[in-house]
Structures are given as C-alpha cells and as structure tokens.
Amino acid sequence: MNYNNIHFVGIGGIGMSGIAAILKSKGRKVSGSDIKDSVLLDSLRRQGVVISIGHREENINGADLLVYSSAIKPDNPEIIEARKRKIPVMKRAECLAALMKDKISIVVSGSHGKTTTSSLSSCLLSMAGLFPTAAIGGLVLNWNNNICLGQSDYFVAEADESDGTFLNYEPDYSLVMNIDHEHLDYYADFSGIIEAFGMFLEKTKDKGCVIACGDDKNIKNLLSHFHKRYLTFGFAAENDISAGDVVLRGYASEFSCVYKAKILGKFKLSVPGRHNISNSLAVIALGLELGIDIKKIYESLVEYRGTGRRLQVKSNPGNFLIIDDYAHHPTEIKAALASVRSMLDTDETGTNLRRRRIIAVFQPHRYSRTKFLLDDFSKSFALADHIIITDIYAANELPIAGITAEALCEKIKKIKAGNVEFIRKEEIAGRILEIVSLDDVVVTLGAGDIGKVADELSSGNIGKN
C-alpha cells in the first residue's frame, strides 16, 4: 500500500482495529473515529493511533486514504468529506486485500467458525516457526491480542461474507468451513449466498488449494463443479481428512485422524465441541499442505487456548459456572449448547457426572436476522433448562414491525414449555442470582454486548455498574 496517512471510520470494530494496528506497526500514520470508546481504542492509543470519538469532517484532516467498516453508512460525514476532497475511500476488506497482496495468503471463510479456525491456523504457523501476520476477528487467548505481527510472507485472515466483500481476496489457501442461511438482509435468497461462495472458491489462485468441509452438502455441491485443487475435511470417512473415535472430555476432546487412507494418530484439542474438531481438521490439512511436521500440528492443537467469547469460561466468585459465547445464529446456539452439555456430562477423565442445569441468556443480534430466522431461533434452545431472552441488539438497524425479543420469547414457549422469560438486559444479572443453584452453568449468547452480563456476574458487582 502506497498510503502514509490512513484514517479508519469505525476503528473500534475488532476487524478494523486489527488492520489499523498492523499498518501502524509498518510505520504508517494512523487515525480513526468511532461513536464510543472501548478497550480496543485504548490499546490503539497506546500504539500511537490518534482516536476521535464521534464522526466529524475535521477528523480526516491530513489523511490520504480513508478506510471504513461495513457497519458505516454511506451518509457518514467523514466519507462524504473524503469524497469531496477526492481522498481515496476503501472498504475494510479492500484494505486487508491490499495488505495481503504478494503474501502467501491463508483466508478462512464460512458462515460459522471463521474466528476459531483462523486463530488456530495462526497459532499453528507461529509454533512451526513460520511467523505469520494475522488479522483475527476475536481476541486470541494465546496472544491476548487480535493480531499477530509476523516477519514472514505468510498472512492469515478471515473473509467476511456478510456484504460480499470477501470476493476482494485472492487466496493461496482458501479454507471454507460451511454455508448456512445467514445475511439474508444482503443476499436476495439462499441461492445468492451459495453463488457468492462459489465465486469465492474461484478466487483461489490457480496454484493454490481449497480446503473445504465435505460434510456440508452445499459446499460438496460447489466442489462438484470446481476444477482447481481442493481437499475436503469432516467426520465422513470419504473426506480427504476425517475424524473418528471422538471422545469429548470436559473442556477438551480427543479424536483419531485419517488423511488419504493414512492413519495420522490420535489428536487432542484443548477447546470443547464437535464443531471445533471439524474446525481443527481444516487446520491439520493446512499444516500438511504447508509441510509442517505432524508433531508440531499435534502440539498446536493441545496448546491452543481458544478465542475470546467462544465458549469462554469466566471467573466467578459464586458456586456456578459462567460461559460467554458469541453465538448469534441458530446453528451456533445449538453447537454452543451441545458443547456445554458435553462438558457438564463428563469430566476430563471421561467419567459421567450428574446432570447440571444450563441457564441460557440470549441477546438477538439485528432485527433482520431475527426476522429471517425467527422459527429456527425458537427451536435452537432444546438443550437449555432455563432460557432468558433480552432485547434485540440493533447494530445500526431500524426496528422491524412485529420483530421483537418478546415475540421470539413467545415462539420459544410454544416449543419448550416453562422456564422461558423475557428480561431487560440491565436486570438479567440480578434475576440470575434469584434463580441460580449450586453447580448450574450460565451461558450468555450473542454478538452484541451481552458479554457485559457475563462480566457483571463474574465480577460479583451486581447492580453497581
């Protein structure tokens, strides 16, 4: 990139803040604005990034490039002013694609699992001495950071399909995790989503490789018409790399792995859930493609500590467990609750434990997603014993008539009688203390700010914030 003074609109987002930090580390002058302060912005300030709270025309003074996130509307005053001044304007994905140009790029896409898979891939490359640069959509607990500043030509990143901008990338290695009914506010219908992923596959460089989930029927369909090199992963034995003999042990798992009819042996993963085993298969395949020693691959799975807000266990002064998860789609909620249930039913030795109660606290994310997936949401809490629904996190969307948290709550009650209630967010922590019992587990779910409830419970300062 040939720009020296770069301004980010919406710099407080996890993806935007990561790119800003990478550019700052490369000696660029970086500034940015957002509507509210945050821990991420404090971190950027310490790195020398100039931060403005609020969007104003004068914030872009001195910039020779403006980068904006997908959450920013076209009528933003900084974008309008940049266009008036003929300052180049880029979307976040365009900027990230420019950073990856001429690098050995590893790009992770899919409706679910992108953050875990990209962070696990980055940890593998780091442990193998390949020193990647990485831009991750979450806090990688191994680094306590959302970026890795590497010294090599390897670059790992997530590809956001929500607004089609993942088509800006031309990866050397494309990891495609799954395709689900998501972002229907942007795509006309589900066939539009499948078509976009097909275009993403074709963006892979001719000498590159696609690593894709062969258990996903939509991906399998796309691969039947795909003529570049690819590998499939999954639980089904016909995949190029597959997992069997799965044992879920508390907060970890074990599985045997087979690659092209060759038994690779037993692997241990230090994060829970079958979905994470599937994610790890993609990473094992990537490691083999890069020629990484199998022992290093094994060690990286054991040493991987997870990502913030992905089944993250929080400290708790009481006698109940608190887990915080980013799940905001019905498929993700089911996977998260299944993982928690498997954790609670066995310990690290595989011994069955007495059944413990799950209290699920869900904050719907976006009116449009709630509208399109209302029926699916109502069916996704089967493994929870007590369900609390709170107000929809708008994420810059306007309300939609009839689409409310209360409406979702009523839908769930028709399927799962009893123990389903709507509670305002600021009242949730207090309500949980009224209903929680010894050895219960509270799981906060959602992509908005519901994690603050987990933090409030964890701190013990209920009602003092």
Buried (B, 14 or more C-beta within 10 A) or exposed (E): EEBBBBBBBBBBBBBBBBBBBBBBEEEBBBBBBBEEEBEBBEBBEEEEBBBBBEBEEEBBEEBBBBBBBBBBEEEBBBBEBBEEEEBBBBBBBBBBBBBBEEBBBBBBBBBBBBBBBBBBBBBBBBBBEBBBBBBBBBBBBBBEBBBBBBEEBBBBBBBBBBBBBBBBBBBBBBBBBBBBBBBBBBBEEBEEBBBBBBEBBBBBBEEBBBBBBBBBEBBBEBBEEBEBEBBBBBBEEEBBBBBEEEEBBBBBBBBBBBBEEEEBEEBBBBBBBBBBBBBBBBBBBBBBBBEBEBEBBBBBBEEBBBBBBBBBBBEBEBEBBBBBBBBBBBBBBBBBBBBBBBBBBBEEEEEEEEEBBBBBBBBBBBBBBBBBBBEBBBBBBEBBBBBBBBBBBEBEBEEEEEBBBEBBBBBBBEEBEEBBBBBEBBEBBEBBEEBBEEBBBBBBBBBBEBBBBBBBBBBEEBEEE
